[in-house]
Amino acid sequence: MIDGAISNRVRILRFHNGEMTQAELGKRIGVTRQTIAAIEAGKYSPSLEAAFRIAAVFEVPLDEVFQWEARTGK
């Protein structure tokens, strides 16, 4: 199994889009404000559908919101 971590730019995108609140983003994609906070903090990985919904809200490709960084084991 390839080990890695997901990072995201949700917080940056929110602020570049009229300082959208976590609650507003959550409402637009059908999750709670707490879920958005957990995603931003890297404590929760969204479902693939939620990830696409977030990208759609900001009108950017998925890889501009979420990035995967593989770790090489030694």
Predicted model as a PDB file, atoms N, CA, C, CB and O in Angstrom, pLDDT in the B-factor column:
MODEL        1                                                                  
ATOM      1  N   MET A   1       0.842  -1.185   0.000  1.00 87.00           N  
ATOM      2  CA  MET A   1       0.000   0.000   0.000  1.00 87.00           C  
ATOM      3  C   MET A   1       0.888   1.250   0.000  1.00 87.00           C  
ATOM      4  CB  MET A   1      -0.958  -0.002   1.226  1.00 87.00           C  
ATOM      5  O   MET A   1       1.892   1.334   0.706  1.00 87.00           O  
ATOM      6  N   ILE A   2       0.478   2.190  -0.806  1.00 87.00           N  
ATOM      7  CA  ILE A   2       1.201   3.459  -0.853  1.00 87.00           C  
ATOM      8  C   ILE A   2       0.704   4.342   0.280  1.00 87.00           C  
ATOM      9  CB  ILE A   2       1.018   4.166  -2.233  1.00 87.00           C  
ATOM     10  O   ILE A   2      -0.497   4.581   0.406  1.00 87.00           O  
ATOM     11  N   ASP A   3       1.619   4.824   1.099  1.00 91.00           N  
ATOM     12  CA  ASP A   3       1.266   5.707   2.201  1.00 91.00           C  
ATOM     13  C   ASP A   3       1.332   7.154   1.714  1.00 91.00           C  
ATOM     14  CB  ASP A   3       2.209   5.485   3.423  1.00 91.00           C  
ATOM     15  O   ASP A   3       2.163   7.497   0.873  1.00 91.00           O  
ATOM     16  N   GLY A   4       0.462   7.984   2.243  1.00 88.00           N  
ATOM     17  CA  GLY A   4       0.485   9.384   1.834  1.00 88.00           C  
ATOM     18  C   GLY A   4      -0.483  10.207   2.650  1.00 88.00           C  
ATOM     19  O   GLY A   4      -1.091   9.728   3.608  1.00 88.00           O  
ATOM     20  N   ALA A   5      -0.610  11.452   2.249  1.00 88.00           N  
ATOM     21  CA  ALA A   5      -1.493  12.367   2.961  1.00 88.00           C  
ATOM     22  C   ALA A   5      -2.207  13.271   1.964  1.00 88.00           C  
ATOM     23  CB  ALA A   5      -0.702  13.208   3.989  1.00 88.00           C  
ATOM     24  O   ALA A   5      -1.670  13.629   0.916  1.00 88.00           O  
ATOM     25  N   ILE A   6      -3.418  13.623   2.323  1.00 91.00           N  
ATOM     26  CA  ILE A   6      -4.206  14.550   1.500  1.00 91.00           C  
ATOM     27  C   ILE A   6      -4.109  15.939   2.125  1.00 91.00           C  
ATOM     28  CB  ILE A   6      -5.710  14.085   1.385  1.00 91.00           C  
ATOM     29  O   ILE A   6      -4.308  16.112   3.328  1.00 91.00           O  
ATOM     30  N   SER A   7      -3.804  16.907   1.297  1.00 95.00           N  
ATOM     31  CA  SER A   7      -3.841  18.300   1.758  1.00 95.00           C  
ATOM     32  C   SER A   7      -4.906  19.019   0.931  1.00 95.00           C  
ATOM     33  CB  SER A   7      -2.422  19.006   1.619  1.00 95.00           C  
ATOM     34  O   SER A   7      -5.365  18.514  -0.094  1.00 95.00           O  
ATOM     35  N   ASN A   8      -5.279  20.188   1.392  1.00 97.00           N  
ATOM     36  CA  ASN A   8      -6.327  20.908   0.650  1.00 97.00           C  
ATOM     37  C   ASN A   8      -6.152  22.415   0.764  1.00 97.00           C  
ATOM     38  CB  ASN A   8      -7.716  20.508   1.162  1.00 97.00           C  
ATOM     39  O   ASN A   8      -5.423  22.921   1.618  1.00 97.00           O  
ATOM     40  N   ARG A   9      -6.848  23.115  -0.130  1.00 98.00           N  
ATOM     41  CA  ARG A   9      -6.818  24.575  -0.172  1.00 98.00           C  
ATOM     42  C   ARG A   9      -8.210  25.156   0.082  1.00 98.00           C  
ATOM     43  CB  ARG A   9      -6.279  25.060  -1.528  1.00 98.00           C  
ATOM     44  O   ARG A   9      -8.520  26.255  -0.377  1.00 98.00           O  
ATOM     45  N   VAL A  10      -9.037  24.424   0.805  1.00 98.00           N  
ATOM     46  CA  VAL A  10     -10.422  24.850   1.018  1.00 98.00           C  
ATOM     47  C   VAL A  10     -10.471  26.209   1.709  1.00 98.00           C  
ATOM     48  CB  VAL A  10     -11.186  23.806   1.850  1.00 98.00           C  
ATOM     49  O   VAL A  10     -11.218  27.095   1.295  1.00 98.00           O  
ATOM     50  N   ARG A  11      -9.691  26.367   2.740  1.00 98.00           N  
ATOM     51  CA  ARG A  11      -9.726  27.625   3.488  1.00 98.00           C  
ATOM     52  C   ARG A  11      -9.328  28.806   2.589  1.00 98.00           C  
ATOM     53  CB  ARG A  11      -8.786  27.546   4.714  1.00 98.00           C  
ATOM     54  O   ARG A  11      -9.975  29.853   2.610  1.00 98.00           O  
ATOM     55  N   ILE A  12      -8.274  28.630   1.811  1.00 98.00           N  
ATOM     56  CA  ILE A  12      -7.815  29.694   0.902  1.00 98.00           C  
ATOM     57  C   ILE A  12      -8.898  30.013  -0.124  1.00 98.00           C  
ATOM     58  CB  ILE A  12      -6.501  29.277   0.183  1.00 98.00           C  
ATOM     59  O   ILE A  12      -9.187  31.178  -0.396  1.00 98.00           O  
ATOM     60  N   LEU A  13      -9.492  28.965  -0.686  1.00 98.00           N  
ATOM     61  CA  LEU A  13     -10.538  29.177  -1.693  1.00 98.00           C  
ATOM     62  C   LEU A  13     -11.755  29.872  -1.099  1.00 98.00           C  
ATOM     63  CB  LEU A  13     -10.955  27.846  -2.312  1.00 98.00           C  
ATOM     64  O   LEU A  13     -12.383  30.697  -1.763  1.00 98.00           O  
ATOM     65  N   ARG A  14     -12.089  29.550   0.130  1.00 98.00           N  
ATOM     66  CA  ARG A  14     -13.223  30.240   0.775  1.00 98.00           C  
ATOM     67  C   ARG A  14     -12.949  31.728   0.868  1.00 98.00           C  
ATOM     68  CB  ARG A  14     -13.493  29.662   2.185  1.00 98.00           C  
ATOM     69  O   ARG A  14     -13.821  32.543   0.566  1.00 98.00           O  
ATOM     70  N   PHE A  15     -11.761  32.083   1.277  1.00 97.00           N  
ATOM     71  CA  PHE A  15     -11.452  33.501   1.458  1.00 97.00           C  
ATOM     72  C   PHE A  15     -11.315  34.219   0.125  1.00 97.00           C  
ATOM     73  CB  PHE A  15     -10.174  33.665   2.265  1.00 97.00           C  
ATOM     74  O   PHE A  15     -11.588  35.416   0.035  1.00 97.00           O  
ATOM     75  N   HIS A  16     -10.899  33.507  -0.901  1.00 97.00           N  
ATOM     76  CA  HIS A  16     -10.812  34.124  -2.233  1.00 97.00           C  
ATOM     77  C   HIS A  16     -12.180  34.212  -2.897  1.00 97.00           C  
ATOM     78  CB  HIS A  16      -9.853  33.332  -3.126  1.00 97.00           C  
ATOM     79  O   HIS A  16     -12.315  34.819  -3.959  1.00 97.00           O  
ATOM     80  N   ASN A  17     -13.167  33.628  -2.296  1.00 96.00           N  
ATOM     81  CA  ASN A  17     -14.532  33.671  -2.820  1.00 96.00           C  
ATOM     82  C   ASN A  17     -15.445  34.400  -1.835  1.00 96.00           C  
ATOM     83  CB  ASN A  17     -15.061  32.240  -3.092  1.00 96.00           C  
ATOM     84  O   ASN A  17     -16.411  33.844  -1.313  1.00 96.00           O  
ATOM     85  N   GLY A  18     -15.106  35.639  -1.609  1.00 96.00           N  
ATOM     86  CA  GLY A  18     -15.947  36.493  -0.773  1.00 96.00           C  
ATOM     87  C   GLY A  18     -15.940  36.147   0.693  1.00 96.00           C  
ATOM     88  O   GLY A  18     -16.915  36.412   1.396  1.00 96.00           O  
ATOM     89  N   GLU A  19     -14.854  35.555   1.173  1.00 96.00           N  
ATOM     90  CA  GLU A  19     -14.749  35.157   2.577  1.00 96.00           C  
ATOM     91  C   GLU A  19     -15.943  34.305   2.985  1.00 96.00           C  
ATOM     92  CB  GLU A  19     -14.646  36.395   3.483  1.00 96.00           C  
ATOM     93  O   GLU A  19     -16.566  34.518   4.025  1.00 96.00           O  
ATOM     94  N   MET A  20     -16.238  33.336   2.130  1.00 98.00           N  
ATOM     95  CA  MET A  20     -17.331  32.407   2.388  1.00 98.00           C  
ATOM     96  C   MET A  20     -17.114  31.725   3.739  1.00 98.00           C  
ATOM     97  CB  MET A  20     -17.441  31.354   1.253  1.00 98.00           C  
ATOM     98  O   MET A  20     -15.997  31.321   4.063  1.00 98.00           O  
ATOM     99  N   THR A  21     -18.168  31.603   4.510  1.00 98.00           N  
ATOM    100  CA  THR A  21     -18.042  30.950   5.810  1.00 98.00           C  
ATOM    101  C   THR A  21     -18.042  29.429   5.645  1.00 98.00           C  
ATOM    102  CB  THR A  21     -19.185  31.390   6.749  1.00 98.00           C  
ATOM    103  O   THR A  21     -18.475  28.892   4.626  1.00 98.00           O  
ATOM    104  N   GLN A  22     -17.545  28.761   6.674  1.00 98.00           N  
ATOM    105  CA  GLN A  22     -17.595  27.302   6.675  1.00 98.00           C  
ATOM    106  C   GLN A  22     -19.041  26.830   6.629  1.00 98.00           C  
ATOM    107  CB  GLN A  22     -16.879  26.730   7.915  1.00 98.00           C  
ATOM    108  O   GLN A  22     -19.358  25.842   5.968  1.00 98.00           O  
ATOM    109  N   ALA A  23     -19.915  27.540   7.335  1.00 98.00           N  
ATOM    110  CA  ALA A  23     -21.330  27.168   7.359  1.00 98.00           C  
ATOM    111  C   ALA A  23     -21.945  27.286   5.967  1.00 98.00           C  
ATOM    112  CB  ALA A  23     -22.101  28.048   8.356  1.00 98.00           C  
ATOM    113  O   ALA A  23     -22.708  26.413   5.554  1.00 98.00           O  
ATOM    114  N   GLU A  24     -21.620  28.356   5.241  1.00 98.00           N  
ATOM    115  CA  GLU A  24     -22.175  28.544   3.903  1.00 98.00           C  
ATOM    116  C   GLU A  24     -21.686  27.451   2.952  1.00 98.00           C  
ATOM    117  CB  GLU A  24     -21.798  29.932   3.358  1.00 98.00           C  
ATOM    118  O   GLU A  24     -22.468  26.891   2.184  1.00 98.00           O  
ATOM    119  N   LEU A  25     -20.386  27.153   3.009  1.00 98.00           N  
ATOM    120  CA  LEU A  25     -19.858  26.090   2.152  1.00 98.00           C  
ATOM    121  C   LEU A  25     -20.512  24.760   2.504  1.00 98.00           C  
ATOM    122  CB  LEU A  25     -18.322  25.988   2.289  1.00 98.00           C  
ATOM    123  O   LEU A  25     -20.900  23.994   1.622  1.00 98.00           O  
ATOM    124  N   GLY A  26     -20.628  24.494   3.801  1.00 98.00           N  
ATOM    125  CA  GLY A  26     -21.268  23.256   4.231  1.00 98.00           C  
ATOM    126  C   GLY A  26     -22.698  23.139   3.718  1.00 98.00           C  
ATOM    127  O   GLY A  26     -23.116  22.080   3.250  1.00 98.00           O  
ATOM    128  N   LYS A  27     -23.437  24.233   3.810  1.00 98.00           N  
ATOM    129  CA  LYS A  27     -24.827  24.237   3.342  1.00 98.00           C  
ATOM    130  C   LYS A  27     -24.889  23.964   1.842  1.00 98.00           C  
ATOM    131  CB  LYS A  27     -25.505  25.585   3.664  1.00 98.00           C  
ATOM    132  O   LYS A  27     -25.770  23.244   1.372  1.00 98.00           O  
ATOM    133  N   ARG A  28     -23.949  24.543   1.093  1.00 98.00           N  
ATOM    134  CA  ARG A  28     -23.964  24.386  -0.373  1.00 98.00           C  
ATOM    135  C   ARG A  28     -23.625  22.971  -0.832  1.00 98.00           C  
ATOM    136  CB  ARG A  28     -22.989  25.355  -1.000  1.00 98.00           C  
ATOM    137  O   ARG A  28     -24.049  22.544  -1.906  1.00 98.00           O  
ATOM    138  N   ILE A  29     -22.859  22.245  -0.015  1.00 98.00           N  
ATOM    139  CA  ILE A  29     -22.521  20.876  -0.433  1.00 98.00           C  
ATOM    140  C   ILE A  29     -23.231  19.815   0.401  1.00 98.00           C  
ATOM    141  CB  ILE A  29     -21.020  20.662  -0.346  1.00 98.00           C  
ATOM    142  O   ILE A  29     -23.056  18.620   0.163  1.00 98.00           O  
ATOM    143  N   GLY A  30     -24.034  20.244   1.379  1.00 97.00           N  
ATOM    144  CA  GLY A  30     -24.833  19.292   2.132  1.00 97.00           C  
ATOM    145  C   GLY A  30     -24.131  18.634   3.300  1.00 97.00           C  
ATOM    146  O   GLY A  30     -24.426  17.487   3.636  1.00 97.00           O  
ATOM    147  N   VAL A  31     -23.200  19.352   3.927  1.00 98.00           N  
ATOM    148  CA  VAL A  31     -22.552  18.841   5.146  1.00 98.00           C  
ATOM    149  C   VAL A  31     -22.583  19.940   6.206  1.00 98.00           C  
ATOM    150  CB  VAL A  31     -21.071  18.379   4.859  1.00 98.00           C  
ATOM    151  O   VAL A  31     -22.993  21.066   5.923  1.00 98.00           O  
ATOM    152  N   THR A  32     -22.160  19.624   7.400  1.00 98.00           N  
ATOM    153  CA  THR A  32     -22.179  20.606   8.480  1.00 98.00           C  
ATOM    154  C   THR A  32     -20.933  21.497   8.457  1.00 98.00           C  
ATOM    155  CB  THR A  32     -22.290  19.898   9.830  1.00 98.00           C  
ATOM    156  O   THR A  32     -19.932  21.181   7.814  1.00 98.00           O  
ATOM    157  N   ARG A  33     -21.025  22.610   9.171  1.00 98.00           N  
ATOM    158  CA  ARG A  33     -19.874  23.502   9.319  1.00 98.00           C  
ATOM    159  C   ARG A  33     -18.719  22.757   9.966  1.00 98.00           C  
ATOM    160  CB  ARG A  33     -20.247  24.746  10.153  1.00 98.00           C  
ATOM    161  O   ARG A  33     -17.558  22.973   9.620  1.00 98.00           O  
ATOM    162  N   GLN A  34     -19.048  21.866  10.924  1.00 98.00           N  
ATOM    163  CA  GLN A  34     -18.013  21.106  11.609  1.00 98.00           C  
ATOM    164  C   GLN A  34     -17.268  20.181  10.642  1.00 98.00           C  
ATOM    165  CB  GLN A  34     -18.625  20.293  12.749  1.00 98.00           C  
ATOM    166  O   GLN A  34     -16.064  19.968  10.779  1.00 98.00           O  
ATOM    167  N   THR A  35     -17.985  19.647   9.682  1.00 98.00           N  
ATOM    168  CA  THR A  35     -17.333  18.786   8.678  1.00 98.00           C  
ATOM    169  C   THR A  35     -16.366  19.601   7.845  1.00 98.00           C  
ATOM    170  CB  THR A  35     -18.382  18.105   7.764  1.00 98.00           C  
ATOM    171  O   THR A  35     -15.256  19.146   7.569  1.00 98.00           O  
ATOM    172  N   ILE A  36     -16.765  20.800   7.437  1.00 98.00           N  
ATOM    173  CA  ILE A  36     -15.862  21.658   6.663  1.00 98.00           C  
ATOM    174  C   ILE A  36     -14.628  22.004   7.496  1.00 98.00           C  
ATOM    175  CB  ILE A  36     -16.589  22.952   6.207  1.00 98.00           C  
ATOM    176  O   ILE A  36     -13.508  21.993   6.985  1.00 98.00           O  
ATOM    177  N   ALA A  37     -14.833  22.310   8.770  1.00 98.00           N  
ATOM    178  CA  ALA A  37     -13.697  22.627   9.646  1.00 98.00           C  
ATOM    179  C   ALA A  37     -12.744  21.435   9.739  1.00 98.00           C  
ATOM    180  CB  ALA A  37     -14.192  23.027  11.058  1.00 98.00           C  
ATOM    181  O   ALA A  37     -11.526  21.608   9.703  1.00 98.00           O  
ATOM    182  N   ALA A  38     -13.290  20.239   9.859  1.00 98.00           N  
ATOM    183  CA  ALA A  38     -12.452  19.035   9.955  1.00 98.00           C  
ATOM    184  C   ALA A  38     -11.705  18.780   8.647  1.00 98.00           C  
ATOM    185  CB  ALA A  38     -13.313  17.808  10.317  1.00 98.00           C  
ATOM    186  O   ALA A  38     -10.545  18.370   8.668  1.00 98.00           O  
ATOM    187  N   ILE A  39     -12.357  19.020   7.516  1.00 97.00           N  
ATOM    188  CA  ILE A  39     -11.690  18.865   6.212  1.00 97.00           C  
ATOM    189  C   ILE A  39     -10.536  19.854   6.116  1.00 97.00           C  
ATOM    190  CB  ILE A  39     -12.695  19.080   5.034  1.00 97.00           C  
ATOM    191  O   ILE A  39      -9.424  19.478   5.747  1.00 97.00           O  
ATOM    192  N   GLU A  40     -10.793  21.101   6.443  1.00 97.00           N  
ATOM    193  CA  GLU A  40      -9.743  22.126   6.360  1.00 97.00           C  
ATOM    194  C   GLU A  40      -8.548  21.793   7.246  1.00 97.00           C  
ATOM    195  CB  GLU A  40     -10.307  23.488   6.752  1.00 97.00           C  
ATOM    196  O   GLU A  40      -7.400  22.042   6.879  1.00 97.00           O  
ATOM    197  N   ALA A  41      -8.830  21.236   8.402  1.00 96.00           N  
ATOM    198  CA  ALA A  41      -7.763  20.905   9.348  1.00 96.00           C  
ATOM    199  C   ALA A  41      -7.043  19.611   8.994  1.00 96.00           C  
ATOM    200  CB  ALA A  41      -8.328  20.800  10.743  1.00 96.00           C  
ATOM    201  O   ALA A  41      -6.058  19.250   9.638  1.00 96.00           O  
ATOM    202  N   GLY A  42      -7.528  18.914   7.976  1.00 93.00           N  
ATOM    203  CA  GLY A  42      -6.914  17.652   7.582  1.00 93.00           C  
ATOM    204  C   GLY A  42      -7.260  16.506   8.519  1.00 93.00           C  
ATOM    205  O   GLY A  42      -6.590  15.473   8.518  1.00 93.00           O  
ATOM    206  N   LYS A  43      -8.312  16.687   9.323  1.00 95.00           N  
ATOM    207  CA  LYS A  43      -8.714  15.654  10.269  1.00 95.00           C  
ATOM    208  C   LYS A  43      -9.744  14.706   9.686  1.00 95.00           C  
ATOM    209  CB  LYS A  43      -9.258  16.283  11.519  1.00 95.00           C  
ATOM    210  O   LYS A  43     -10.058  13.671  10.274  1.00 95.00           O  
ATOM    211  N   TYR A  44     -10.266  15.070   8.527  1.00 94.00           N  
ATOM    212  CA  TYR A  44     -11.307  14.260   7.896  1.00 94.00           C  
ATOM    213  C   TYR A  44     -11.138  14.356   6.390  1.00 94.00           C  
ATOM    214  CB  TYR A  44     -12.736  14.725   8.330  1.00 94.00           C  
ATOM    215  O   TYR A  44     -10.985  15.448   5.844  1.00 94.00           O  
ATOM    216  N   SER A  45     -11.167  13.212   5.722  1.00 93.00           N  
ATOM    217  CA  SER A  45     -11.104  13.189   4.264  1.00 93.00           C  
ATOM    218  C   SER A  45     -12.521  13.087   3.725  1.00 93.00           C  
ATOM    219  CB  SER A  45     -10.223  12.006   3.751  1.00 93.00           C  
ATOM    220  O   SER A  45     -13.249  12.161   4.080  1.00 93.00           O  
ATOM    221  N   PRO A  46     -12.923  14.018   2.877  1.00 95.00           N  
ATOM    222  CA  PRO A  46     -14.297  13.990   2.363  1.00 95.00           C  
ATOM    223  C   PRO A  46     -14.502  12.834   1.409  1.00 95.00           C  
ATOM    224  CB  PRO A  46     -14.637  15.303   1.665  1.00 95.00           C  
ATOM    225  O   PRO A  46     -13.552  12.293   0.842  1.00 95.00           O  
ATOM    226  N   SER A  47     -15.764  12.465   1.243  1.00 96.00           N  
ATOM    227  CA  SER A  47     -16.077  11.469   0.210  1.00 96.00           C  
ATOM    228  C   SER A  47     -15.695  12.063  -1.139  1.00 96.00           C  
ATOM    229  CB  SER A  47     -17.600  11.058   0.240  1.00 96.00           C  
ATOM    230  O   SER A  47     -15.532  13.275  -1.276  1.00 96.00           O  
ATOM    231  N   LEU A  48     -15.558  11.201  -2.120  1.00 96.00           N  
ATOM    232  CA  LEU A  48     -15.229  11.677  -3.460  1.00 96.00           C  
ATOM    233  C   LEU A  48     -16.313  12.619  -3.970  1.00 96.00           C  
ATOM    234  CB  LEU A  48     -15.050  10.493  -4.427  1.00 96.00           C  
ATOM    235  O   LEU A  48     -16.012  13.620  -4.620  1.00 96.00           O  
ATOM    236  N   GLU A  49     -17.566  12.304  -3.681  1.00 97.00           N  
ATOM    237  CA  GLU A  49     -18.669  13.160  -4.114  1.00 97.00           C  
ATOM    238  C   GLU A  49     -18.588  14.528  -3.438  1.00 97.00           C  
ATOM    239  CB  GLU A  49     -20.022  12.491  -3.806  1.00 97.00           C  
ATOM    240  O   GLU A  49     -18.759  15.551  -4.100  1.00 97.00           O  
ATOM    241  N   ALA A  50     -18.331  14.559  -2.135  1.00 97.00           N  
ATOM    242  CA  ALA A  50     -18.215  15.848  -1.433  1.00 97.00           C  
ATOM    243  C   ALA A  50     -17.037  16.643  -1.967  1.00 97.00           C  
ATOM    244  CB  ALA A  50     -18.060  15.633   0.085  1.00 97.00           C  
ATOM    245  O   ALA A  50     -17.118  17.865  -2.086  1.00 97.00           O  
ATOM    246  N   ALA A  51     -15.948  15.967  -2.288  1.00 98.00           N  
ATOM    247  CA  ALA A  51     -14.781  16.657  -2.834  1.00 98.00           C  
ATOM    248  C   ALA A  51     -15.132  17.321  -4.175  1.00 98.00           C  
ATOM    249  CB  ALA A  51     -13.600  15.667  -3.011  1.00 98.00           C  
ATOM    250  O   ALA A  51     -14.760  18.468  -4.425  1.00 98.00           O  
ATOM    251  N   PHE A  52     -15.847  16.589  -5.027  1.00 98.00           N  
ATOM    252  CA  PHE A  52     -16.261  17.166  -6.315  1.00 98.00           C  
ATOM    253  C   PHE A  52     -17.229  18.327  -6.101  1.00 98.00           C  
ATOM    254  CB  PHE A  52     -16.917  16.087  -7.206  1.00 98.00           C  
ATOM    255  O   PHE A  52     -17.179  19.321  -6.825  1.00 98.00           O  
ATOM    256  N   ARG A  53     -18.100  18.204  -5.119  1.00 98.00           N  
ATOM    257  CA  ARG A  53     -19.044  19.301  -4.841  1.00 98.00           C  
ATOM    258  C   ARG A  53     -18.301  20.554  -4.386  1.00 98.00           C  
ATOM    259  CB  ARG A  53     -20.070  18.876  -3.764  1.00 98.00           C  
ATOM    260  O   ARG A  53     -18.647  21.663  -4.793  1.00 98.00           O  
ATOM    261  N   ILE A  54     -17.288  20.382  -3.548  1.00 98.00           N  
ATOM    262  CA  ILE A  54     -16.505  21.539  -3.098  1.00 98.00           C  
ATOM    263  C   ILE A  54     -15.831  22.198  -4.300  1.00 98.00           C  
ATOM    264  CB  ILE A  54     -15.443  21.114  -2.039  1.00 98.00           C  
ATOM    265  O   ILE A  54     -15.866  23.421  -4.439  1.00 98.00           O  
ATOM    266  N   ALA A  55     -15.224  21.401  -5.156  1.00 98.00           N  
ATOM    267  CA  ALA A  55     -14.574  21.956  -6.351  1.00 98.00           C  
ATOM    268  C   ALA A  55     -15.585  22.687  -7.230  1.00 98.00           C  
ATOM    269  CB  ALA A  55     -13.883  20.839  -7.158  1.00 98.00           C  
ATOM    270  O   ALA A  55     -15.275  23.735  -7.798  1.00 98.00           O  
ATOM    271  N   ALA A  56     -16.788  22.137  -7.343  1.00 98.00           N  
ATOM    272  CA  ALA A  56     -17.824  22.778  -8.165  1.00 98.00           C  
ATOM    273  C   ALA A  56     -18.247  24.115  -7.589  1.00 98.00           C  
ATOM    274  CB  ALA A  56     -19.040  21.870  -8.296  1.00 98.00           C  
ATOM    275  O   ALA A  56     -18.486  25.061  -8.339  1.00 98.00           O  
ATOM    276  N   VAL A  57     -18.344  24.211  -6.266  1.00 98.00           N  
ATOM    277  CA  VAL A  57     -18.710  25.488  -5.641  1.00 98.00           C  
ATOM    278  C   VAL A  57     -17.697  26.570  -6.022  1.00 98.00           C  
ATOM    279  CB  VAL A  57     -18.788  25.341  -4.096  1.00 98.00           C  
ATOM    280  O   VAL A  57     -18.074  27.706  -6.309  1.00 98.00           O  
ATOM    281  N   PHE A  58     -16.419  26.213  -6.023  1.00 98.00           N  
ATOM    282  CA  PHE A  58     -15.379  27.202  -6.327  1.00 98.00           C  
ATOM    283  C   PHE A  58     -15.048  27.276  -7.824  1.00 98.00           C  
ATOM    284  CB  PHE A  58     -14.117  26.875  -5.545  1.00 98.00           C  
ATOM    285  O   PHE A  58     -14.215  28.074  -8.253  1.00 98.00           O  
ATOM    286  N   GLU A  59     -15.725  26.418  -8.611  1.00 98.00           N  
ATOM    287  CA  GLU A  59     -15.538  26.398 -10.065  1.00 98.00           C  
ATOM    288  C   GLU A  59     -14.077  26.207 -10.454  1.00 98.00           C  
ATOM    289  CB  GLU A  59     -16.064  27.686 -10.677  1.00 98.00           C  
ATOM    290  O   GLU A  59     -13.535  26.912 -11.305  1.00 98.00           O  
ATOM    291  N   VAL A  60     -13.457  25.221  -9.794  1.00 98.00           N  
ATOM    292  CA  VAL A  60     -12.066  24.863 -10.092  1.00 98.00           C  
ATOM    293  C   VAL A  60     -11.979  23.343 -10.220  1.00 98.00           C  
ATOM    294  CB  VAL A  60     -11.086  25.392  -8.978  1.00 98.00           C  
ATOM    295  O   VAL A  60     -12.842  22.625  -9.715  1.00 98.00           O  
ATOM    296  N   PRO A  61     -10.940  22.855 -10.893  1.00 98.00           N  
ATOM    297  CA  PRO A  61     -10.757  21.393 -10.963  1.00 98.00           C  
ATOM    298  C   PRO A  61     -10.475  20.813  -9.573  1.00 98.00           C  
ATOM    299  CB  PRO A  61      -9.599  21.037 -11.933  1.00 98.00           C  
ATOM    300  O   PRO A  61      -9.986  21.508  -8.682  1.00 98.00           O  
ATOM    301  N   LEU A  62     -10.784  19.559  -9.414  1.00 98.00           N  
ATOM    302  CA  LEU A  62     -10.601  18.888  -8.123  1.00 98.00           C  
ATOM    303  C   LEU A  62      -9.167  19.023  -7.599  1.00 98.00           C  
ATOM    304  CB  LEU A  62     -10.966  17.411  -8.247  1.00 98.00           C  
ATOM    305  O   LEU A  62      -8.946  19.220  -6.405  1.00 98.00           O  
ATOM    306  N   ASP A  63      -8.197  18.913  -8.517  1.00 97.00           N  
ATOM    307  CA  ASP A  63      -6.806  18.959  -8.048  1.00 97.00           C  
ATOM    308  C   ASP A  63      -6.350  20.354  -7.634  1.00 97.00           C  
ATOM    309  CB  ASP A  63      -5.893  18.443  -9.125  1.00 97.00           C  
ATOM    310  O   ASP A  63      -5.236  20.508  -7.133  1.00 97.00           O  
ATOM    311  N   GLU A  64      -7.181  21.366  -7.829  1.00 98.00           N  
ATOM    312  CA  GLU A  64      -6.859  22.682  -7.286  1.00 98.00           C  
ATOM    313  C   GLU A  64      -7.377  22.826  -5.853  1.00 98.00           C  
ATOM    314  CB  GLU A  64      -7.448  23.784  -8.176  1.00 98.00           C  
ATOM    315  O   GLU A  64      -7.044  23.780  -5.151  1.00 98.00           O  
ATOM    316  N   VAL A  65      -8.194  21.864  -5.438  1.00 98.00           N  
ATOM    317  CA  VAL A  65      -8.711  21.877  -4.070  1.00 98.00           C  
ATOM    318  C   VAL A  65      -7.965  20.870  -3.203  1.00 98.00           C  
ATOM    319  CB  VAL A  65     -10.219  21.574  -4.060  1.00 98.00           C  
ATOM    320  O   VAL A  65      -7.546  21.184  -2.089  1.00 98.00           O  
ATOM    321  N   PHE A  66      -7.804  19.660  -3.726  1.00 98.00           N  
ATOM    322  CA  PHE A  66      -7.184  18.585  -2.953  1.00 98.00           C  
ATOM    323  C   PHE A  66      -5.938  18.070  -3.658  1.00 98.00           C  
ATOM    324  CB  PHE A  66      -8.179  17.436  -2.729  1.00 98.00           C  
ATOM    325  O   PHE A  66      -5.898  17.944  -4.882  1.00 98.00           O  
ATOM    326  N   GLN A  67      -4.934  17.780  -2.863  1.00 96.00           N  
ATOM    327  CA  GLN A  67      -3.692  17.230  -3.390  1.00 96.00           C  
ATOM    328  C   GLN A  67      -3.324  15.991  -2.576  1.00 96.00           C  
ATOM    329  CB  GLN A  67      -2.545  18.289  -3.352  1.00 96.00           C  
ATOM    330  O   GLN A  67      -3.557  15.920  -1.370  1.00 96.00           O  
ATOM    331  N   TRP A  68      -2.744  15.027  -3.274  1.00 93.00           N  
ATOM    332  CA  TRP A  68      -2.266  13.791  -2.637  1.00 93.00           C  
ATOM    333  C   TRP A  68      -0.750  13.804  -2.684  1.00 93.00           C  
ATOM    334  CB  TRP A  68      -2.843  12.507  -3.345  1.00 93.00           C  
ATOM    335  O   TRP A  68      -0.151  13.975  -3.745  1.00 93.00           O  
ATOM    336  N   GLU A  69      -0.145  13.624  -1.536  1.00 90.00           N  
ATOM    337  CA  GLU A  69       1.316  13.570  -1.473  1.00 90.00           C  
ATOM    338  C   GLU A  69       1.723  12.194  -0.974  1.00 90.00           C  
ATOM    339  CB  GLU A  69       1.891  14.694  -0.549  1.00 90.00           C  
ATOM    340  O   GLU A  69       1.556  11.865   0.200  1.00 90.00           O  
ATOM    341  N   ALA A  70       2.258  11.400  -1.886  1.00 91.00           N  
ATOM    342  CA  ALA A  70       2.684  10.051  -1.524  1.00 91.00           C  
ATOM    343  C   ALA A  70       3.985  10.113  -0.735  1.00 91.00           C  
ATOM    344  CB  ALA A  70       2.858   9.172  -2.784  1.00 91.00           C  
ATOM    345  O   ALA A  70       4.851  10.950  -0.990  1.00 91.00           O  
ATOM    346  N   ARG A  71       4.097   9.210   0.225  1.00 87.00           N  
ATOM    347  CA  ARG A  71       5.340   9.099   1.005  1.00 87.00           C  
ATOM    348  C   ARG A  71       6.038   7.827   0.558  1.00 87.00           C  
ATOM    349  CB  ARG A  71       5.061   9.082   2.566  1.00 87.00           C  
ATOM    350  O   ARG A  71       5.419   6.775   0.399  1.00 87.00           O  
ATOM    351  N   THR A  72       7.296   7.946   0.368  1.00 78.00           N  
ATOM    352  CA  THR A  72       8.059   6.764  -0.009  1.00 78.00           C  
ATOM    353  C   THR A  72       8.620   6.134   1.254  1.00 78.00           C  
ATOM    354  CB  THR A  72       9.198   7.118  -1.011  1.00 78.00           C  
ATOM    355  O   THR A  72       9.211   6.813   2.093  1.00 78.00           O  
ATOM    356  N   GLY A  73       8.432   4.856   1.377  1.00 67.00           N  
ATOM    357  CA  GLY A  73       8.937   4.141   2.546  1.00 67.00           C  
ATOM    358  C   GLY A  73      10.361   3.681   2.342  1.00 67.00           C  
ATOM    359  O   GLY A  73      10.728   3.230   1.258  1.00 67.00           O  
ATOM    360  N   LYS A  74      11.132   3.790   3.346  1.00 59.00           N  
ATOM    361  CA  LYS A  74      12.526   3.325   3.311  1.00 59.00           C  
ATOM    362  C   LYS A  74      12.819   2.512   4.536  1.00 59.00           C  
ATOM    363  CB  LYS A  74      13.509   4.502   3.211  1.00 59.00           C  
ATOM    364  O   LYS A  74      13.938   2.026   4.702  1.00 59.00           O  
TER     365      LYS A  74                                                      
ENDMDL                                                                          
END                                                                             
